[in-house]
């Protein structure tokens, strides 16, 4: 079963477009957000976001999961 807290983090990352913005909105550190996404990717067995210079965007799997 997927962790609901990590799903919330994924939703924030995707809606805000960055790990830092999601961390601020959730009152988490950027590291905690990054670790949550990494754990969720392990749980699902799929890459959920693509990290780039202009922020974060969801993969097809990430969009489906959200």
Gaussian input, Z-matrix of N, CA and C with variables (Angstrom, degrees):
# hf/3-21g

backbone

0 1
 N
 C     1     B1
 C     2     B2     1     A1
 N     3     B3     2     A2     1     D1
 C     4     B4     3     A3     2     D2
 C     5     B5     4     A4     3     D3
 N     6     B6     5     A5     4     D4
 C     7     B7     6     A6     5     D5
 C     8     B8     7     A7     6     D6
 N     9     B9     8     A8     7     D7
 C    10    B10     9     A9     8     D8
 C    11    B11    10    A10     9     D9
 N    12    B12    11    A11    10    D10
 C    13    B13    12    A12    11    D11
 C    14    B14    13    A13    12    D12
 N    15    B15    14    A14    13    D13
 C    16    B16    15    A15    14    D14
 C    17    B17    16    A16    15    D15
 N    18    B18    17    A17    16    D16
 C    19    B19    18    A18    17    D17
 C    20    B20    19    A19    18    D18
 N    21    B21    20    A20    19    D19
 C    22    B22    21    A21    20    D20
 C    23    B23    22    A22    21    D21
 N    24    B24    23    A23    22    D22
 C    25    B25    24    A24    23    D23
 C    26    B26    25    A25    24    D24
 N    27    B27    26    A26    25    D25
 C    28    B28    27    A27    26    D26
 C    29    B29    28    A28    27    D27
 N    30    B30    29    A29    28    D28
 C    31    B31    30    A30    29    D29
 C    32    B32    31    A31    30    D30
 N    33    B33    32    A32    31    D31
 C    34    B34    33    A33    32    D32
 C    35    B35    34    A34    33    D33
 N    36    B36    35    A35    34    D34
 C    37    B37    36    A36    35    D35
 C    38    B38    37    A37    36    D36
 N    39    B39    38    A38    37    D37
 C    40    B40    39    A39    38    D38
 C    41    B41    40    A40    39    D39
 N    42    B42    41    A41    40    D40
 C    43    B43    42    A42    41    D41
 C    44    B44    43    A43    42    D42
 N    45    B45    44    A44    43    D43
 C    46    B46    45    A45    44    D44
 C    47    B47    46    A46    45    D45
 N    48    B48    47    A47    46    D46
 C    49    B49    48    A48    47    D47
 C    50    B50    49    A49    48    D48
 N    51    B51    50    A50    49    D49
 C    52    B52    51    A51    50    D50
 C    53    B53    52    A52    51    D51
 N    54    B54    53    A53    52    D52
 C    55    B55    54    A54    53    D53
 C    56    B56    55    A55    54    D54
 N    57    B57    56    A56    55    D55
 C    58    B58    57    A57    56    D56
 C    59    B59    58    A58    57    D57
 N    60    B60    59    A59    58    D58
 C    61    B61    60    A60    59    D59
 C    62    B62    61    A61    60    D60
 N    63    B63    62    A62    61    D61
 C    64    B64    63    A63    62    D62
 C    65    B65    64    A64    63    D63
 N    66    B66    65    A65    64    D64
 C    67    B67    66    A66    65    D65
 C    68    B68    67    A67    66    D66
 N    69    B69    68    A68    67    D67
 C    70    B70    69    A69    68    D68
 C    71    B71    70    A70    69    D69
 N    72    B72    71    A71    70    D70
 C    73    B73    72    A72    71    D71
 C    74    B74    73    A73    72    D72
 N    75    B75    74    A74    73    D73
 C    76    B76    75    A75    74    D74
 C    77    B77    76    A76    75    D75
 N    78    B78    77    A77    76    D76
 C    79    B79    78    A78    77    D77
 C    80    B80    79    A79    78    D78
 N    81    B81    80    A80    79    D79
 C    82    B82    81    A81    80    D80
 C    83    B83    82    A82    81    D81
 N    84    B84    83    A83    82    D82
 C    85    B85    84    A84    83    D83
 C    86    B86    85    A85    84    D84
 N    87    B87    86    A86    85    D85
 C    88    B88    87    A87    86    D86
 C    89    B89    88    A88    87    D87
 N    90    B90    89    A89    88    D88
 C    91    B91    90    A90    89    D89
 C    92    B92    91    A91    90    D90
 N    93    B93    92    A92    91    D91
 C    94    B94    93    A93    92    D92
 C    95    B95    94    A94    93    D93
 N    96    B96    95    A95    94    D94
 C    97    B97    96    A96    95    D95
 C    98    B98    97    A97    96    D96
 N    99    B99    98    A98    97    D97
 C   100   B100    99    A99    98    D98
 C   101   B101   100   A100    99    D99
 N   102   B102   101   A101   100   D100
 C   103   B103   102   A102   101   D101
 C   104   B104   103   A103   102   D102
 N   105   B105   104   A104   103   D103
 C   106   B106   105   A105   104   D104
 C   107   B107   106   A106   105   D105
 N   108   B108   107   A107   106   D106
 C   109   B109   108   A108   107   D107
 C   110   B110   109   A109   108   D108
 N   111   B111   110   A110   109   D109
 C   112   B112   111   A111   110   D110
 C   113   B113   112   A112   111   D111
 N   114   B114   113   A113   112   D112
 C   115   B115   114   A114   113   D113
 C   116   B116   115   A115   114   D114
 N   117   B117   116   A116   115   D115
 C   118   B118   117   A117   116   D116
 C   119   B119   118   A118   117   D117
 N   120   B120   119   A119   118   D118
 C   121   B121   120   A120   119   D119
 C   122   B122   121   A121   120   D120
 N   123   B123   122   A122   121   D121
 C   124   B124   123   A123   122   D122
 C   125   B125   124   A124   123   D123
 N   126   B126   125   A125   124   D124
 C   127   B127   126   A126   125   D125
 C   128   B128   127   A127   126   D126
 N   129   B129   128   A128   127   D127
 C   130   B130   129   A129   128   D128
 C   131   B131   130   A130   129   D129
 N   132   B132   131   A131   130   D130
 C   133   B133   132   A132   131   D131
 C   134   B134   133   A133   132   D132
 N   135   B135   134   A134   133   D133
 C   136   B136   135   A135   134   D134
 C   137   B137   136   A136   135   D135
 N   138   B138   137   A137   136   D136
 C   139   B139   138   A138   137   D137
 C   140   B140   139   A139   138   D138
 N   141   B141   140   A140   139   D139
 C   142   B142   141   A141   140   D140
 C   143   B143   142   A142   141   D141
 N   144   B144   143   A143   142   D142
 C   145   B145   144   A144   143   D143
 C   146   B146   145   A145   144   D144
 N   147   B147   146   A146   145   D145
 C   148   B148   147   A147   146   D146
 C   149   B149   148   A148   147   D147
 N   150   B150   149   A149   148   D148
 C   151   B151   150   A150   149   D149
 C   152   B152   151   A151   150   D150
 N   153   B153   152   A152   151   D151
 C   154   B154   153   A153   152   D152
 C   155   B155   154   A154   153   D153
 N   156   B156   155   A155   154   D154
 C   157   B157   156   A156   155   D155
 C   158   B158   157   A157   156   D156
 N   159   B159   158   A158   157   D157
 C   160   B160   159   A159   158   D158
 C   161   B161   160   A160   159   D159
 N   162   B162   161   A161   160   D160
 C   163   B163   162   A162   161   D161
 C   164   B164   163   A163   162   D162
 N   165   B165   164   A164   163   D163
 C   166   B166   165   A165   164   D164
 C   167   B167   166   A166   165   D165
 N   168   B168   167   A167   166   D166
 C   169   B169   168   A168   167   D167
 C   170   B170   169   A169   168   D168
 N   171   B171   170   A170   169   D169
 C   172   B172   171   A171   170   D170
 C   173   B173   172   A172   171   D171
 N   174   B174   173   A173   172   D172
 C   175   B175   174   A174   173   D173
 C   176   B176   175   A175   174   D174
 N   177   B177   176   A176   175   D175
 C   178   B178   177   A177   176   D176
 C   179   B179   178   A178   177   D177
 N   180   B180   179   A179   178   D178
 C   181   B181   180   A180   179   D179
 C   182   B182   181   A181   180   D180
 N   183   B183   182   A182   181   D181
 C   184   B184   183   A183   182   D182
 C   185   B185   184   A184   183   D183
 N   186   B186   185   A185   184   D184
 C   187   B187   186   A186   185   D185
 C   188   B188   187   A187   186   D186
 N   189   B189   188   A188   187   D187
 C   190   B190   189   A189   188   D188
 C   191   B191   190   A190   189   D189
 N   192   B192   191   A191   190   D190
 C   193   B193   192   A192   191   D191
 C   194   B194   193   A193   192   D192
 N   195   B195   194   A194   193   D193
 C   196   B196   195   A195   194   D194
 C   197   B197   196   A196   195   D195

   B1=1.4489
   B2=1.5253
   B3=1.3144
   B4=1.4542
   B5=1.5230
   B6=1.3098
   B7=1.4541
   B8=1.5395
   B9=1.3237
   B10=1.4649
   B11=1.5208
   B12=1.3163
   B13=1.4567
   B14=1.5100
   B15=1.3266
   B16=1.4644
   B17=1.5274
   B18=1.3179
   B19=1.4718
   B20=1.5276
   B21=1.3221
   B22=1.4583
   B23=1.5266
   B24=1.3224
   B25=1.4585
   B26=1.5238
   B27=1.3181
   B28=1.4692
   B29=1.5265
   B30=1.3124
   B31=1.4673
   B32=1.5220
   B33=1.3148
   B34=1.4694
   B35=1.5223
   B36=1.3240
   B37=1.4667
   B38=1.5234
   B39=1.3052
   B40=1.4628
   B41=1.5344
   B42=1.3197
   B43=1.4649
   B44=1.5280
   B45=1.3203
   B46=1.4626
   B47=1.5245
   B48=1.3278
   B49=1.4540
   B50=1.5114
   B51=1.3249
   B52=1.4644
   B53=1.5250
   B54=1.3112
   B55=1.4574
   B56=1.5288
   B57=1.3160
   B58=1.4633
   B59=1.5163
   B60=1.3247
   B61=1.4670
   B62=1.5260
   B63=1.3244
   B64=1.4658
   B65=1.5250
   B66=1.3190
   B67=1.4569
   B68=1.5234
   B69=1.3135
   B70=1.4544
   B71=1.5199
   B72=1.3220
   B73=1.4624
   B74=1.5255
   B75=1.3266
   B76=1.4624
   B77=1.5335
   B78=1.3187
   B79=1.4738
   B80=1.5249
   B81=1.3419
   B82=1.4609
   B83=1.5223
   B84=1.3205
   B85=1.4607
   B86=1.5223
   B87=1.3154
   B88=1.4666
   B89=1.5201
   B90=1.3126
   B91=1.4637
   B92=1.5265
   B93=1.3183
   B94=1.4693
   B95=1.5230
   B96=1.3187
   B97=1.4735
   B98=1.5229
   B99=1.3030
   B100=1.4605
   B101=1.5292
   B102=1.3264
   B103=1.4604
   B104=1.5226
   B105=1.3212
   B106=1.4674
   B107=1.5161
   B108=1.3264
   B109=1.4673
   B110=1.5266
   B111=1.3137
   B112=1.4699
   B113=1.5287
   B114=1.3236
   B115=1.4688
   B116=1.5225
   B117=1.3189
   B118=1.4621
   B119=1.5276
   B120=1.3234
   B121=1.4653
   B122=1.5297
   B123=1.3149
   B124=1.4688
   B125=1.5253
   B126=1.3245
   B127=1.4658
   B128=1.5254
   B129=1.3191
   B130=1.4641
   B131=1.5245
   B132=1.3222
   B133=1.4561
   B134=1.5183
   B135=1.3373
   B136=1.4672
   B137=1.5254
   B138=1.3222
   B139=1.4509
   B140=1.5194
   B141=1.3224
   B142=1.4603
   B143=1.5170
   B144=1.3310
   B145=1.4592
   B146=1.5201
   B147=1.3222
   B148=1.4559
   B149=1.5168
   B150=1.3158
   B151=1.4541
   B152=1.5230
   B153=1.3135
   B154=1.4600
   B155=1.5092
   B156=1.3141
   B157=1.4644
   B158=1.5201
   B159=1.2945
   B160=1.4650
   B161=1.5215
   B162=1.3048
   B163=1.4496
   B164=1.5108
   B165=1.3056
   B166=1.4542
   B167=1.5219
   B168=1.3120
   B169=1.4699
   B170=1.5218
   B171=1.3352
   B172=1.4600
   B173=1.5161
   B174=1.3161
   B175=1.4568
   B176=1.5332
   B177=1.3033
   B178=1.4686
   B179=1.5249
   B180=1.3233
   B181=1.4724
   B182=1.5265
   B183=1.3246
   B184=1.4555
   B185=1.5165
   B186=1.3261
   B187=1.4641
   B188=1.5225
   B189=1.3071
   B190=1.4648
   B191=1.5178
   B192=1.3043
   B193=1.4553
   B194=1.5244
   B195=1.3155
   B196=1.4658
   B197=1.5162
   A1=108.86
   A2=115.89
   A3=120.99
   A4=110.77
   A5=115.62
   A6=122.77
   A7=109.48
   A8=116.76
   A9=121.19
   A10=112.80
   A11=117.12
   A12=120.43
   A13=111.69
   A14=116.30
   A15=120.40
   A16=111.25
   A17=116.72
   A18=119.45
   A19=110.62
   A20=117.03
   A21=120.86
   A22=110.04
   A23=116.63
   A24=120.56
   A25=109.74
   A26=117.61
   A27=121.21
   A28=110.74
   A29=117.43
   A30=120.94
   A31=111.45
   A32=116.83
   A33=120.84
   A34=111.27
   A35=116.76
   A36=120.12
   A37=109.77
   A38=117.04
   A39=120.54
   A40=111.11
   A41=117.05
   A42=118.74
   A43=112.12
   A44=117.89
   A45=121.07
   A46=113.23
   A47=116.62
   A48=120.28
   A49=116.35
   A50=117.21
   A51=118.76
   A52=110.38
   A53=114.11
   A54=120.48
   A55=109.48
   A56=116.96
   A57=121.19
   A58=111.80
   A59=117.31
   A60=120.56
   A61=110.68
   A62=116.68
   A63=120.48
   A64=110.20
   A65=117.00
   A66=121.01
   A67=110.87
   A68=116.57
   A69=120.22
   A70=112.16
   A71=116.53
   A72=121.05
   A73=112.02
   A74=116.33
   A75=121.02
   A76=113.26
   A77=116.38
   A78=121.84
   A79=111.62
   A80=115.28
   A81=122.93
   A82=107.85
   A83=116.47
   A84=119.67
   A85=108.40
   A86=115.55
   A87=119.76
   A88=109.77
   A89=116.97
   A90=122.09
   A91=111.08
   A92=117.85
   A93=121.29
   A94=110.72
   A95=116.49
   A96=120.18
   A97=109.57
   A98=116.84
   A99=121.30
   A100=111.22
   A101=116.80
   A102=120.71
   A103=111.43
   A104=117.29
   A105=120.69
   A106=111.44
   A107=115.92
   A108=119.53
   A109=109.83
   A110=117.53
   A111=120.95
   A112=110.51
   A113=117.33
   A114=120.53
   A115=111.43
   A116=116.47
   A117=120.16
   A118=110.28
   A119=116.93
   A120=120.03
   A121=110.73
   A122=117.81
   A123=120.74
   A124=109.61
   A125=117.03
   A126=121.14
   A127=112.14
   A128=116.96
   A129=120.71
   A130=112.37
   A131=116.84
   A132=120.18
   A133=112.66
   A134=116.40
   A135=120.40
   A136=110.13
   A137=115.68
   A138=120.96
   A139=107.13
   A140=117.28
   A141=121.56
   A142=113.82
   A143=117.18
   A144=120.96
   A145=109.62
   A146=114.69
   A147=121.65
   A148=106.48
   A149=115.65
   A150=121.25
   A151=108.79
   A152=116.37
   A153=120.26
   A154=111.40
   A155=115.86
   A156=120.74
   A157=112.18
   A158=116.78
   A159=120.95
   A160=112.65
   A161=116.62
   A162=120.38
   A163=112.79
   A164=114.46
   A165=122.26
   A166=108.74
   A167=115.41
   A168=118.76
   A169=108.26
   A170=116.38
   A171=118.93
   A172=112.26
   A173=115.58
   A174=120.97
   A175=106.75
   A176=116.95
   A177=120.22
   A178=110.22
   A179=116.51
   A180=120.38
   A181=110.71
   A182=117.20
   A183=121.11
   A184=112.12
   A185=116.17
   A186=120.59
   A187=110.89
   A188=116.74
   A189=120.95
   A190=110.94
   A191=117.46
   A192=121.23
   A193=111.54
   A194=116.86
   A195=120.37
   A196=109.04
   D1=140.19
   D2=-179.03
   D3=-79.15
   D4=146.49
   D5=179.99
   D6=-78.71
   D7=122.98
   D8=-177.09
   D9=-66.16
   D10=-33.36
   D11=177.21
   D12=-62.86
   D13=-41.54
   D14=178.24
   D15=-69.40
   D16=-33.13
   D17=175.72
   D18=-65.28
   D19=-38.12
   D20=177.05
   D21=-63.35
   D22=-41.47
   D23=177.77
   D24=-61.32
   D25=-44.60
   D26=178.18
   D27=-58.79
   D28=-44.89
   D29=178.97
   D30=-59.40
   D31=-42.80
   D32=179.36
   D33=-66.46
   D34=-42.83
   D35=179.90
   D36=-60.79
   D37=-46.02
   D38=-178.03
   D39=-68.45
   D40=-43.44
   D41=-177.41
   D42=-69.73
   D43=-31.83
   D44=-177.58
   D45=-95.00
   D46=-17.67
   D47=174.90
   D48=82.15
   D49=5.62
   D50=176.34
   D51=-158.84
   D52=156.43
   D53=177.76
   D54=-69.87
   D55=-39.62
   D56=-178.55
   D57=-64.17
   D58=-44.29
   D59=179.63
   D60=-65.77
   D61=-40.27
   D62=177.47
   D63=-64.23
   D64=-40.96
   D65=178.71
   D66=-60.92
   D67=-43.21
   D68=178.57
   D69=-63.22
   D70=-42.54
   D71=-179.01
   D72=-66.81
   D73=-33.17
   D74=-177.66
   D75=-94.59
   D76=-3.18
   D77=-174.54
   D78=59.27
   D79=40.28
   D80=175.39
   D81=-112.14
   D82=168.22
   D83=169.58
   D84=-82.52
   D85=159.75
   D86=177.60
   D87=-62.48
   D88=-35.95
   D89=178.42
   D90=-62.77
   D91=-42.28
   D92=179.64
   D93=-63.85
   D94=-38.79
   D95=178.05
   D96=-65.50
   D97=-45.84
   D98=179.59
   D99=-60.17
   D100=-42.78
   D101=179.04
   D102=-66.39
   D103=-37.78
   D104=178.24
   D105=-63.11
   D106=-43.14
   D107=178.96
   D108=-66.29
   D109=-41.54
   D110=179.11
   D111=-61.06
   D112=-43.70
   D113=178.95
   D114=-65.62
   D115=-39.47
   D116=178.86
   D117=-65.49
   D118=-37.55
   D119=176.88
   D120=-64.59
   D121=-36.67
   D122=176.38
   D123=-67.48
   D124=-44.53
   D125=179.60
   D126=-59.50
   D127=-39.73
   D128=-177.03
   D129=-88.54
   D130=-20.48
   D131=-176.98
   D132=73.29
   D133=23.26
   D134=-177.58
   D135=-141.43
   D136=151.57
   D137=171.52
   D138=-77.15
   D139=126.71
   D140=-174.02
   D141=-103.51
   D142=-26.55
   D143=178.95
   D144=-137.96
   D145=152.83
   D146=174.95
   D147=-110.46
   D148=122.96
   D149=-179.22
   D150=-92.05
   D151=131.44
   D152=-179.71
   D153=-143.36
   D154=178.45
   D155=-179.83
   D156=-63.95
   D157=-29.45
   D158=-177.47
   D159=-99.53
   D160=23.02
   D161=177.77
   D162=111.17
   D163=-157.42
   D164=-174.60
   D165=-117.77
   D166=138.53
   D167=173.93
   D168=-131.77
   D169=148.90
   D170=-177.61
   D171=-75.96
   D172=149.12
   D173=168.97
   D174=-81.93
   D175=176.98
   D176=176.32
   D177=-60.66
   D178=-39.88
   D179=178.39
   D180=-65.40
   D181=-40.32
   D182=178.31
   D183=-63.84
   D184=-41.43
   D185=178.26
   D186=-65.05
   D187=-42.17
   D188=178.84
   D189=-63.85
   D190=-42.46
   D191=-178.24
   D192=-65.90
   D193=-39.52
   D194=178.93
   D195=-68.26

